[in-house]
Amino acid sequence: MHFLFRVTAAFLVFGMPGLAASKPHVITFGKAIVVKAPTGSEQSSSADWKIRPVYVDGRLKEFTVGNSHEVTEQLFVVRRMVRLNDTLPQEPTSTPRWSWQGGGWLLIDRGTGHISQVSLPEFDPDSSSATWYRDYVAYCGISDDGHKLSAIVMQLGRRKPILKKSLGEAADDSSAAECAPPGWQRAPTRVSFISKAGQRLTFAVRGHTVEVVSDDTEEATD
């Protein structure tokens, strides 16, 4: 009897924390609201954005825009919206002037409730249109100096792009998309980019590697 009591006590001491740790998190989207947000690098114009707050266990964590993409049953990504303090130094600070701006992408884990930012090199919130397929994302990136345009494919969990291919010079007007949203196809997995100049490039994606596909022969090349 004494042995049974000790076994029961040990279960309560060591087993209960494990049970508590496995408690599922509740991730929900709040009601959508429409806000004004500037467009273009000069922020000279604005547009209506329909944003939704994200709650983890009832607590507000982030604001998002657009549709989410299910990566797995546990992981999904969604575009982030950021509210910045737009108050000038010479203006009163008692009433901050808040400004909404489009951000990058968030990776949300339903199991842990953890939210992290997805690292997307050269992703420009004002002109890059990202399209997701599985755990891949394709978009047209803009170099840090704003002059070069690249076709980029990233895979979640990797630090560097599995594809970065030059698409020439970026347009002077950064308020518009530099290229159409890339298109995906399956079996075989391929992604196509079309720049503003009409240049079309198609790539075959195989795991962590990408190969150019000839538009004429539709065969992979080195």
PLY file of the C-alpha trace (Angstrom):
ply
format ascii 1.0
element vertex 222
property float x
property float y
property float z
element edge 221
property int vertex1
property int vertex2
end_header
0.00 0.00 0.00
2.84 2.32 0.89
4.53 1.49 -2.45
1.32 2.30 -4.36
1.08 5.64 -2.58
4.64 6.54 -3.61
3.98 5.59 -7.23
0.82 7.73 -7.30
2.62 10.68 -5.72
5.47 10.41 -8.25
2.98 10.47 -11.12
1.33 13.59 -9.77
4.68 15.38 -9.31
6.36 14.40 -12.56
3.42 13.58 -14.81
1.24 16.63 -14.29
3.76 19.17 -15.69
3.97 17.09 -18.84
0.21 17.06 -19.16
0.07 20.82 -18.63
2.78 21.39 -21.26
0.75 19.49 -23.86
-2.24 21.77 -23.49
-3.16 22.94 -27.02
-3.06 26.62 -27.87
-6.02 28.41 -29.42
-5.14 30.62 -32.39
-7.93 32.74 -33.83
-8.38 35.62 -36.26
-10.43 38.59 -35.10
-12.98 40.57 -37.09
-11.57 42.25 -40.19
-11.31 46.03 -40.23
-10.46 48.40 -43.09
-7.60 50.87 -42.60
-5.72 53.33 -44.76
-2.09 52.48 -45.46
0.48 54.25 -47.64
1.64 52.64 -50.89
5.00 52.98 -52.59
8.38 53.86 -51.13
7.54 57.58 -51.19
4.26 56.95 -49.32
2.61 59.68 -51.38
-0.60 57.71 -51.88
-2.71 55.38 -49.75
-5.06 52.46 -50.24
-7.63 50.52 -48.23
-6.28 47.44 -46.47
-8.50 44.84 -44.82
-6.57 43.65 -41.79
-7.29 41.01 -39.15
-5.81 40.69 -35.66
-4.33 37.36 -34.57
-4.98 36.12 -31.02
-3.11 33.35 -29.20
-5.08 32.03 -26.24
-7.20 35.19 -26.33
-4.22 37.58 -26.33
-3.58 39.95 -29.23
-0.25 39.12 -30.89
-0.14 40.51 -34.44
-2.11 42.18 -37.23
-2.32 40.48 -40.63
-3.58 41.08 -44.16
-4.64 38.75 -46.95
-5.20 35.02 -46.94
-3.10 32.61 -44.93
-1.30 29.63 -46.46
-1.38 26.24 -44.77
2.13 24.76 -44.85
1.29 21.70 -42.72
-1.56 20.82 -40.38
0.38 22.58 -37.62
2.13 25.44 -39.44
0.75 28.29 -41.54
2.02 31.61 -42.87
0.27 34.94 -43.23
1.28 38.46 -44.29
1.99 40.89 -41.47
0.70 44.45 -40.99
2.62 46.84 -38.77
1.39 49.95 -36.99
4.20 52.49 -36.67
4.42 55.74 -34.76
4.46 58.39 -37.52
4.86 61.35 -35.17
7.54 63.89 -36.13
10.06 65.01 -33.48
8.58 68.53 -33.39
5.01 67.29 -32.97
3.33 66.66 -29.60
4.06 63.17 -28.31
1.03 62.95 -26.03
-1.11 61.76 -28.93
0.98 59.57 -31.27
0.10 59.53 -34.94
-0.14 55.88 -35.94
0.44 54.71 -39.52
-0.27 51.25 -40.95
2.32 49.67 -43.23
2.59 46.32 -44.96
5.26 44.03 -43.56
6.77 40.65 -44.30
5.39 37.19 -43.53
4.72 35.42 -40.24
5.08 31.71 -39.48
2.56 30.54 -36.86
2.79 27.22 -35.03
-0.59 25.97 -33.83
1.01 23.46 -31.47
3.25 25.83 -29.53
1.45 29.12 -30.23
4.80 30.55 -31.36
4.85 33.33 -33.97
8.05 34.16 -35.85
8.96 36.29 -38.84
9.87 34.48 -42.06
13.25 35.58 -43.40
12.75 36.68 -47.01
15.87 38.30 -48.50
15.18 41.37 -50.67
11.42 41.09 -50.14
9.96 44.55 -50.66
6.62 45.11 -48.88
5.58 47.72 -51.45
6.29 45.82 -54.68
6.98 42.12 -54.03
4.08 39.72 -54.57
4.77 36.40 -52.85
3.09 33.14 -53.84
3.35 30.01 -51.67
3.37 26.32 -52.55
4.02 23.71 -49.87
6.93 25.17 -47.83
8.25 27.19 -50.79
7.64 30.87 -51.51
8.46 32.68 -54.76
8.65 36.44 -55.29
10.51 39.17 -57.13
13.12 40.68 -54.84
14.57 44.18 -54.94
18.23 44.75 -54.12
19.15 47.00 -51.19
20.06 49.85 -53.54
16.71 49.49 -55.32
18.26 48.97 -58.78
18.30 45.20 -59.34
15.38 42.81 -59.71
15.73 39.09 -58.92
13.58 35.98 -59.11
13.79 34.43 -55.65
12.57 31.12 -54.21
12.91 30.46 -50.50
12.19 27.30 -48.54
11.13 27.47 -44.91
13.93 26.49 -42.55
16.72 27.60 -44.89
18.71 30.80 -44.44
19.60 31.38 -48.07
17.41 31.31 -51.20
17.43 28.07 -53.16
17.04 30.32 -56.21
18.21 33.85 -56.92
18.21 34.74 -60.60
18.65 38.22 -62.03
15.68 39.68 -63.89
17.49 42.87 -64.90
17.04 46.39 -63.67
14.22 47.38 -61.36
11.75 49.99 -62.56
12.08 53.58 -61.35
8.48 53.54 -60.12
8.64 51.35 -57.00
4.99 51.97 -56.15
3.87 49.18 -58.47
4.63 45.48 -58.57
7.89 44.74 -60.37
6.55 41.50 -61.82
3.39 39.44 -61.83
2.89 37.01 -58.94
4.95 33.89 -59.76
2.93 30.83 -60.83
3.39 27.31 -59.46
2.60 23.88 -60.89
2.94 20.38 -59.43
4.19 17.03 -60.76
6.79 18.12 -61.65
7.13 21.07 -59.27
7.85 24.20 -61.28
7.64 27.95 -60.77
7.47 30.65 -63.46
8.35 34.34 -63.28
7.28 37.02 -65.76
8.89 40.44 -65.41
7.36 43.76 -66.48
9.43 43.58 -69.67
7.72 40.29 -70.53
10.73 38.10 -69.77
9.61 34.61 -68.75
11.73 32.21 -66.72
10.62 28.77 -65.53
12.44 26.68 -62.95
12.12 23.08 -61.82
12.25 22.69 -58.03
13.64 19.45 -56.66
14.08 19.48 -52.90
16.78 22.04 -52.11
17.85 22.50 -55.73
16.44 24.49 -58.66
17.15 24.07 -62.36
16.28 26.26 -65.33
13.63 24.86 -67.67
13.86 25.76 -71.34
10.62 27.23 -72.66
11.40 25.66 -76.04
12.18 22.08 -74.99
10.52 22.06 -71.55
13.49 20.05 -70.34
15.69 20.76 -67.34
19.20 22.01 -68.04
22.27 22.46 -65.87
0 1
1 2
2 3
3 4
4 5
5 6
6 7
7 8
8 9
9 10
10 11
11 12
12 13
13 14
14 15
15 16
16 17
17 18
18 19
19 20
20 21
21 22
22 23
23 24
24 25
25 26
26 27
27 28
28 29
29 30
30 31
31 32
32 33
33 34
34 35
35 36
36 37
37 38
38 39
39 40
40 41
41 42
42 43
43 44
44 45
45 46
46 47
47 48
48 49
49 50
50 51
51 52
52 53
53 54
54 55
55 56
56 57
57 58
58 59
59 60
60 61
61 62
62 63
63 64
64 65
65 66
66 67
67 68
68 69
69 70
70 71
71 72
72 73
73 74
74 75
75 76
76 77
77 78
78 79
79 80
80 81
81 82
82 83
83 84
84 85
85 86
86 87
87 88
88 89
89 90
90 91
91 92
92 93
93 94
94 95
95 96
96 97
97 98
98 99
99 100
100 101
101 102
102 103
103 104
104 105
105 106
106 107
107 108
108 109
109 110
110 111
111 112
112 113
113 114
114 115
115 116
116 117
117 118
118 119
119 120
120 121
121 122
122 123
123 124
124 125
125 126
126 127
127 128
128 129
129 130
130 131
131 132
132 133
133 134
134 135
135 136
136 137
137 138
138 139
139 140
140 141
141 142
142 143
143 144
144 145
145 146
146 147
147 148
148 149
149 150
150 151
151 152
152 153
153 154
154 155
155 156
156 157
157 158
158 159
159 160
160 161
161 162
162 163
163 164
164 165
165 166
166 167
167 168
168 169
169 170
170 171
171 172
172 173
173 174
174 175
175 176
176 177
177 178
178 179
179 180
180 181
181 182
182 183
183 184
184 185
185 186
186 187
187 188
188 189
189 190
190 191
191 192
192 193
193 194
194 195
195 196
196 197
197 198
198 199
199 200
200 201
201 202
202 203
203 204
204 205
205 206
206 207
207 208
208 209
209 210
210 211
211 212
212 213
213 214
214 215
215 216
216 217
217 218
218 219
219 220
220 221
